[in-house]
């Protein structure tokens, strides 16, 4: 007959910080989510070792996750700023126009400079 249930004990030394923290987590379990210590331990072990396997096969996984989280925070902050500002996107567009010269102004300035250079060249002949 095959065993379907295994019973094991876990010993926590409350003089060690990591053990004490684990005990405190177990004491604060959400009993609606975890019906027993066993369910919490099983889920924690599976999550931990699954993540270790993923990191072993993809050492940059953690870095990409951190970058993605950072970019998401930046995007969320920009969205919140645009939503909370009175001018919204129109204010941003106005700001960008004030910072960048219009292409028509740049073209006319270039044409005048080109004409001056061309005239100087002709006059030197």
N, CA, C and O of each residue as an XYZ file, in Angstrom:
500
protein
N       0.837     -1.174      0.000
C       0.000      0.000      0.000
C       0.895      1.254      0.000
O       1.842      1.355      0.780
N       0.580      2.182     -0.871
C       1.362      3.420     -1.004
C       0.888      4.460      0.007
O      -0.309      4.638      0.231
N       1.866      5.143      0.611
C       1.514      6.200      1.577
C       1.094      7.456      0.817
O       1.757      7.855     -0.139
N       0.022      8.062      1.231
C      -0.445      9.286      0.607
C      -0.275     10.496      1.503
O      -0.408     11.631      1.046
N       0.013     10.271      2.752
C       0.226     11.362      3.706
C       1.504     11.090      4.475
O       1.758      9.975      4.932
N       2.308     12.149      4.606
C       3.558     12.057      5.360
C       3.504     13.084      6.468
O       3.114     14.230      6.245
N       3.896     12.673      7.667
C       3.920     13.568      8.802
C       5.377     13.878      9.141
O       6.195     12.966      9.259
N       5.699     15.145      9.294
C       7.055     15.547      9.675
C       6.967     16.697     10.658
O       5.960     17.403     10.716
N       8.006     16.876     11.415
C       8.041     17.968     12.398
C       9.015     19.032     11.918
O       9.948     18.749     11.167
N       8.786     20.242     12.357
C       9.708     21.336     12.086
C      10.086     21.931     13.439
O       9.232     22.164     14.294
N      11.366     22.170     13.609
C      11.843     22.725     14.876
C      12.359     24.129     14.601
O      13.189     24.333     13.714
N      11.870     25.081     15.354
C      12.285     26.478     15.216
C      12.994     26.907     16.490
O      12.476     26.722     17.592
N      14.182     27.481     16.334
C      14.940     27.994     17.475
C      14.662     29.494     17.552
O      15.166     30.261     16.732
N      13.883     29.904     18.507
C      13.462     31.308     18.613
C      14.600     32.243     18.990
O      14.413     33.460     19.011
N      15.778     31.698     19.289
C      16.958     32.527     19.527
C      17.616     32.953     18.214
O      18.481     33.829     18.204
N      17.210     32.340     17.125
C      17.728     32.698     15.797
C      16.698     33.576     15.093
O      15.509     33.260     15.065
N      17.173     34.680     14.527
C      16.269     35.673     13.937
C      15.400     35.080     12.821
O      14.196     35.332     12.777
N      15.998     34.299     11.926
C      15.234     33.735     10.812
C      14.149     32.787     11.311
O      13.026     32.812     10.808
N      14.473     31.958     12.287
C      13.492     31.029     12.852
C      12.363     31.790     13.547
O      11.188     31.450     13.407
N      12.740     32.820     14.294
C      11.744     33.625     15.012
C      10.813     34.316     14.008
O       9.603     34.383     14.225
N      11.386     34.834     12.901
C      10.566     35.494     11.888
C       9.593     34.493     11.258
O       8.426     34.820     11.046
N      10.059     33.286     10.958
C       9.183     32.252     10.397
C       8.036     31.944     11.360
O       6.887     31.808     10.940
N       8.356     31.834     12.657
C       7.330     31.558     13.661
C       6.298     32.688     13.707
O       5.096     32.441     13.807
N       6.784     33.926     13.632
C       5.872     35.072     13.660
C       4.959     35.070     12.432
O       3.778     35.402     12.537
N       5.500     34.698     11.275
C       4.661     34.580     10.081
C       3.577     33.522     10.291
O       2.414     33.731      9.946
N       3.969     32.401     10.853
C       3.000     31.339     11.079
C       1.920     31.775     12.072
O       0.763     31.374     11.943
N       2.284     32.577     13.041
C       1.313     33.046     14.027
C       0.303     34.030     13.427
O      -0.823     34.140     13.912
N       0.707     34.740     12.378
C      -0.167     35.752     11.764
C      -0.852     35.238     10.498
O      -1.345     36.036      9.700
N      -0.890     33.942     10.307
C      -1.492     33.381      9.089
C      -2.926     33.838      8.899
O      -3.695     33.928      9.857
N      -3.273     34.121      7.672
C      -4.657     34.408      7.320
C      -5.378     33.059      7.232
O      -5.197     32.317      6.267
N      -6.174     32.755      8.216
C      -6.811     31.436      8.307
C      -7.845     31.207      7.206
O      -8.241     30.068      6.963
N      -8.279     32.256      6.549
C      -9.193     32.070      5.417
C      -8.413     31.586      4.191
O      -8.925     30.811      3.383
N      -7.183     32.049      4.068
C      -6.350     31.663      2.926
C      -5.629     30.344      3.200
O      -5.578     29.474      2.331
N      -5.079     30.192      4.390
C      -4.341     28.984      4.775
C      -5.096     28.294      5.903
O      -5.238     28.855      6.990
N      -5.574     27.101      5.655
C      -6.349     26.380      6.657
C      -5.462     25.769      7.744
O      -5.942     25.421      8.823
N      -4.142     25.639      7.446
C      -3.248     25.032      8.433
C      -1.819     25.498      8.179
O      -1.513     26.086      7.141
N      -0.947     25.220      9.156
C       0.474     25.488      8.964
C       0.994     24.698      7.766
O       1.818     25.189      6.995
N       0.511     23.489      7.624
C       0.988     22.624      6.530
C       0.741     23.277      5.171
O       1.623     23.263      4.312
N      -0.448     23.847      4.967
C      -0.767     24.490      3.679
C       0.176     25.668      3.430
O       0.661     25.848      2.313
N       0.435     26.461      4.452
C       1.326     27.616      4.314
C       2.754     27.173      4.002
O       3.417     27.755      3.143
N       3.220     26.148      4.698
C       4.588     25.660      4.490
C       4.727     25.059      3.098
O       5.726     25.301      2.422
N       3.751     24.286      2.663
C       3.781     23.682      1.329
C       3.848     24.770      0.265
O       4.659     24.693     -0.657
N       2.998     25.781      0.392
C       2.980     26.859     -0.598
C       4.295     27.642     -0.592
O       4.820     27.988     -1.650
N       4.819     27.917      0.590
C       6.073     28.663      0.699
C       7.246     27.875      0.100
O       8.063     28.431     -0.634
N       7.320     26.597      0.415
C       8.398     25.763     -0.128
C       8.320     25.664     -1.651
O       9.327     25.807     -2.343
N       7.116     25.418     -2.161
C       6.954     25.313     -3.608
C       7.316     26.615     -4.302
O       7.988     26.599     -5.334
N       6.882     27.739     -3.752
C       7.188     29.035     -4.344
C       8.696     29.298     -4.321
O       9.272     29.728     -5.320
N       9.320     29.040     -3.189
C      10.755     29.304     -3.044
C      11.581     28.463     -4.012
O      12.416     28.995     -4.744
N      11.353     27.163     -4.017
C      12.180     26.297     -4.855
C      11.854     26.443     -6.344
O      12.735     26.261     -7.184
N      10.628     26.762     -6.675
C      10.276     27.042     -8.066
C      11.020     28.273     -8.560
O      11.531     28.296     -9.680
N      11.074     29.292     -7.718
C      11.802     30.524     -8.085
C      13.299     30.252     -8.218
O      13.947     30.793     -9.114
N      13.849     29.427     -7.344
C      15.272     29.081     -7.438
C      15.571     28.366     -8.746
O      16.599     28.629     -9.371
N      14.690     27.468     -9.171
C      14.869     26.772    -10.451
C      14.831     27.758    -11.623
O      15.639     27.667    -12.547
N      13.883     28.699    -11.572
C      13.779     29.691    -12.646
C      15.034     30.550    -12.693
O      15.546     30.826    -13.778
N      15.543     30.980    -11.540
C      16.746     31.808    -11.494
C      17.975     31.042    -11.973
O      18.878     31.620    -12.578
N      18.005     29.745    -11.700
C      19.131     28.929    -12.135
C      19.175     28.848    -13.661
O      20.255     28.858    -14.253
N      18.019     28.768    -14.288
C      17.951     28.676    -15.741
C      17.969     30.050    -16.414
O      18.281     30.151    -17.600
N      17.644     31.087    -15.681
C      17.610     32.446    -16.240
C      18.145     33.417    -15.185
O      17.362     34.001    -14.436
N      19.474     33.600    -15.116
C      20.053     34.419    -14.042
C      19.656     35.898    -14.112
O      19.832     36.621    -13.132
N      19.127     36.360    -15.245
C      18.749     37.766    -15.371
C      17.276     38.007    -15.071
O      16.791     39.131    -15.194
N      16.563     36.951    -14.678
C      15.138     37.072    -14.395
C      14.860     38.124    -13.330
O      13.977     38.964    -13.505
N      15.596     38.087    -12.242
C      15.373     39.022    -11.137
C      15.621     40.461    -11.568
O      14.867     41.361    -11.197
N      16.680     40.682    -12.355
C      16.996     42.028    -12.836
C      15.883     42.553    -13.730
O      15.468     43.704    -13.599
N      15.399     41.709    -14.641
C      14.318     42.142    -15.536
C      13.049     42.433    -14.758
O      12.327     43.378    -15.073
N      12.774     41.625    -13.743
C      11.586     41.869    -12.922
C      11.692     43.213    -12.204
O      10.715     43.956    -12.118
N      12.880     43.516    -11.692
C      13.074     44.800    -11.014
C      12.945     45.954    -11.998
O      12.336     46.974    -11.676
N      13.513     45.805    -13.201
C      13.398     46.853    -14.210
C      11.947     47.055    -14.620
O      11.487     48.190    -14.746
N      11.228     45.959    -14.828
C       9.818     46.061    -15.195
C       9.015     46.759    -14.108
O       8.163     47.598    -14.402
N       9.283     46.418    -12.864
C       8.574     47.047    -11.749
C       8.896     48.539    -11.679
O       8.011     49.355    -11.424
N      10.173     48.897    -11.905
C      10.570     50.305    -11.884
C       9.874     51.069    -13.004
O       9.325     52.147    -12.773
N       9.893     50.517    -14.220
C       9.240     51.180    -15.345
C       7.742     51.325    -15.110
O       7.147     52.338    -15.478
N       7.139     50.321    -14.503
C       5.714     50.410    -14.210
C       5.423     51.533    -13.220
O       4.432     52.250    -13.359
N       6.299     51.684    -12.212
C       6.122     52.786    -11.247
C       6.273     54.139    -11.936
O       5.534     55.074    -11.629
N       7.225     54.251    -12.864
C       7.407     55.505    -13.602
C       6.162     55.812    -14.419
O       5.658     56.935    -14.384
N       5.661     54.825    -15.155
C       4.462     55.028    -15.966
C       3.259     55.387    -15.101
O       2.478     56.267    -15.464
N       3.102     54.720    -13.968
C       1.992     55.030    -13.063
C       2.094     56.457    -12.540
O       1.088     57.159    -12.437
N       3.309     56.884    -12.212
C       3.517     58.240    -11.703
C       3.187     59.270    -12.777
O       2.562     60.290    -12.485
N       3.598     59.016    -14.008
C       3.297     59.935    -15.108
C       1.788     60.009    -15.329
O       1.230     61.094    -15.488
N       1.127     58.842    -15.339
C      -0.329     58.828    -15.519
C      -1.032     59.625    -14.422
O      -1.927     60.424    -14.695
N      -0.612     59.395    -13.179
C      -1.231     60.111    -12.062
C      -1.008     61.613    -12.192
O      -1.910     62.407    -11.927
N       0.194     61.994    -12.600
C       0.494     63.415    -12.766
C      -0.347     64.053    -13.847
O      -0.845     65.166    -13.677
N      -0.508     63.354    -14.960
C      -1.322     63.899    -16.041
C      -2.789     63.981    -15.658
O      -3.479     64.934    -16.022
N      -3.265     62.984    -14.924
C      -4.663     62.992    -14.515
C      -4.947     64.059    -13.467
O      -6.025     64.652    -13.456
N      -3.982     64.302    -12.590
C      -4.226     65.253    -11.512
C      -3.977     66.700    -11.922
O      -4.465     67.623    -11.268
N      -3.220     66.905    -13.002
C      -2.961     68.284    -13.420
C      -4.197     68.856    -14.095
O      -4.947     68.134    -14.752
N      -4.406     70.160    -13.930
C      -5.569     70.810    -14.522
C      -5.481     70.797    -16.041
O      -6.471     70.557    -16.732
N      -4.286     71.057    -16.547
C      -4.132     71.158    -17.993
C      -4.028     69.790    -18.642
O      -4.367     69.650    -19.817
N      -3.566     68.766    -17.910
C      -3.458     67.425    -18.465
C      -2.481     67.365    -19.614
O      -1.402     67.954    -19.552
N      -2.846     66.668    -20.644
C      -1.982     66.469    -21.802
C      -1.773     67.773    -22.567
O      -0.719     67.980    -23.169
N      -2.765     68.643    -22.543
C      -2.627     69.926    -23.240
C      -1.498     70.744    -22.621
O      -0.750     71.408    -23.337
N      -1.371     70.700    -21.299
C      -0.291     71.417    -20.624
C       1.068     70.854    -20.981
O       2.027     71.610    -21.138
N       1.169     69.551    -21.112
C       2.421     68.915    -21.502
C       2.790     69.307    -22.926
O       3.953     69.596    -23.210
N       1.814     69.319    -23.814
C       2.068     69.712    -25.200
C       2.545     71.159    -25.263
O       3.476     71.474    -26.004
N       1.926     72.022    -24.506
C       2.333     73.432    -24.470
C       3.756     73.567    -23.955
O       4.544     74.345    -24.493
N       4.081     72.821    -22.927
C       5.426     72.850    -22.367
C       6.450     72.392    -23.397
O       7.498     73.018    -23.554
N       6.156     71.315    -24.091
C       7.090     70.812    -25.107
C       7.270     71.815    -26.245
O       8.381     71.982    -26.749
N       6.212     72.471    -26.648
C       6.323     73.476    -27.716
C       7.168     74.660    -27.268
O       7.915     75.235    -28.060
N       7.047     75.020    -26.004
C       7.828     76.144    -25.485
C       9.310     75.800    -25.435
O      10.152     76.680    -25.614
N       9.635     74.562    -25.201
C      11.037     74.147    -25.103
C      11.662     73.981    -26.475
O      12.811     74.375    -26.673
N      10.942     73.410    -27.425
C      11.496     73.118    -28.743
C      11.069     74.191    -29.734
O       9.891     74.541    -29.791
N      12.020     74.724    -30.525
C      11.635     75.677    -31.552
C      10.856     74.958    -32.649
O      11.054     73.769    -32.900
N       9.978     75.697    -33.286
C       9.188     75.077    -34.351
C      10.073     74.821    -35.565
O      11.030     75.563    -35.787
N       9.776     73.786    -36.358
C      10.591     73.483    -37.539
C      10.631     74.631    -38.536
O      11.641     74.810    -39.217
N       9.560     75.416    -38.642
C       9.540     76.540    -39.589
C      10.590     77.586    -39.202
O      11.263     78.138    -40.073
N      10.733     77.860    -37.903
C      11.730     78.824    -37.454
C      13.141     78.312    -37.748
O      14.005     79.086    -38.158
N      13.380     77.027    -37.544
C      14.697     76.462    -37.804
C      15.032     76.541    -39.286
O      16.158     76.878    -39.652
N      14.046     76.228    -40.151
C      14.286     76.250    -41.591
C      14.618     77.659    -42.068
O      15.529     77.841    -42.875
N      13.883     78.664    -41.575
C      14.153     80.030    -42.028
C      15.516     80.496    -41.546
O      16.207     81.215    -42.269
N      15.922     80.104    -40.342
C      17.242     80.474    -39.847
C      18.322     79.805    -40.684
O      19.337     80.430    -40.991
N      18.126     78.579    -41.047
C      19.107     77.878    -41.872
C      19.169     78.507    -43.253
O      20.262     78.657    -43.800
N      18.066     78.872    -43.821
C      18.047     79.487    -45.158
C      18.800     80.821    -45.152
O      19.576     81.102    -46.066
N      18.573     81.629    -44.136
C      19.271     82.914    -44.063
C      20.776     82.703    -43.953
O      21.552     83.393    -44.615
N      21.185     81.764    -43.128
C      22.614     81.476    -42.988
C      23.186     80.952    -44.292
O      24.281     81.346    -44.694
N      22.454     80.066    -44.956
C      22.912     79.525    -46.244
C      23.056     80.635    -47.286
O      24.012     80.664    -48.062
N      22.096     81.531    -47.282
C      22.161     82.633    -48.243
C      23.363     83.531    -47.965
O      24.047     83.948    -48.900
N      23.626     83.830    -46.718
C      24.780     84.659    -46.363
C      26.079     83.989    -46.783
O      26.964     84.649    -47.326
N      26.206     82.699    -46.541
C      27.412     81.975    -46.930
C      27.557     81.972    -48.439
O      28.648     82.175    -48.972
N      26.442     81.739    -49.124
C      26.491     81.724    -50.594
C      26.896     83.088    -51.143
O      27.685     83.170    -52.085
N      26.365     84.145    -50.567
C      26.701     85.499    -51.038
C      28.181     85.813    -50.761
O      28.856     86.420    -51.593
N      28.672     85.401    -49.601
C      30.082     85.618    -49.283
C      30.969     84.890    -50.284
O      32.003     85.413    -50.697
N      30.570     83.692    -50.669
C      31.331     82.919    -51.637
C      31.331     83.612    -52.994
O      32.372     83.723    -53.642
N      30.161     84.076    -53.419
C      30.072     84.746    -54.717
C      30.905     86.017    -54.710
O      31.604     86.308    -55.681
N      30.837     86.767    -53.636
C      31.591     88.014    -53.546
C      33.095     87.780    -53.534
O      33.858     88.658    -53.936
N      33.522     86.639    -53.090
C      34.958     86.379    -53.048
C      35.520     86.035    -54.409
O      36.741     85.986    -54.554
N      34.692     85.792    -55.421
C      35.169     85.442    -56.759
C      35.635     86.612    -57.526
O      36.065     86.469    -58.671
